[in-house]
Amino acid sequence: MRNSTATHRPPGWVTSVKTGLRLLVHSNLFISLATVSVAVTTVLLADLPLEPLPLFIVFAATMFVYTVNRFTDLEEDERNVPQRAAFTRRYGTLWLAAGVGLYVAAVGIAVAVGVPGAVYMFLPLVVVLLYSVGGVKQLFLVKNLVVGFAWGAIPLGVGYYYGQLRSPAILFLFGYITIMITIAAVIFDVKDIEGDLAEGIPTVPNLFGPRWTRLLSLLATVAVAAAVIALVAGGAIAHEFLIVLAMNAYVCAYIPFATTDRGPLYYGFVVDGEHVFLAAVVAALEWLIW
């Protein structure tokens, strides 16, 4: 008679896929791909030429910031995401070296080739200090806004690189990405309730509970979608920007399932995958039109 535990064991390929996804999430490779996706979406929607250098800069800066944050948040992760904390303790030093190396290389290349505004590449250091050391986590909603503006700076950086900083497309994407990432950051706090309470960090889930957090996030996402439609209807932005509503739909689909018992793959892959999804949709649309 077969062991009942063995009959419920997932197939080997499922285990392999999960292991691979955990590596992508815990190593910050996936979140770095997500920020690159924001840059790709910006380039395509703003009708700019796709170049490798700005994408590399975004990838390198993200690896640096998020890897440093893994170490500064290690104690909190022990409570909230023990698997990620264990990964950081075992492999974190190697990934930190990679993150620092990529960031230094990106700064060096930008300076060497004379990238406009290369000095602004030191902003990731400011973000690290504010988020991980500066105590912004102790202020209600401030840490979420810091994350939102940090991601919103990606379209601004792309606009600056191409000399299109004040174009309607860049300014729209700055506002849209900032707000949508702030909403995602609030949802992320659902999984961190226990650790945030222990650290005395005030968050929306801590103050209002997961259910109200999900409801408020849904309302905010719908409000953003309505604002996008209003901007297009009013002629402020081109109708092509309605494509971003695909991400609003994606966010509305995952919010109801954002509960405290969801694992790191849900938040680190599904939630963080919203911008990878949008970039894929935008790229597919561009390919069909072309």
Secondary structure by P-SEA (a helix, b strand, c coil): cccccccccccaaaaaaaaaaaaaaaaaaaaaaaaaaaaaaaaaaabbbbbaaaaaaaaaaaaaaaaaaaaaaaaaaacccaaaaaaaaacaaaaaaaaaaaaaaaaaaaaaaccccccccaaaaaaaaaccccccccccaaaaaaaaaaaaaaaaaaaaaacccccaaaaaaaaaaaaaaaaaaaaaaccaaaaaaaaccccccccccaaaaaaaaaaaaaaaaaaaaaaaaacccccccccaaaaaaaaaaaccccccccccccccccccaaaaaaaaaaaaaaaaac
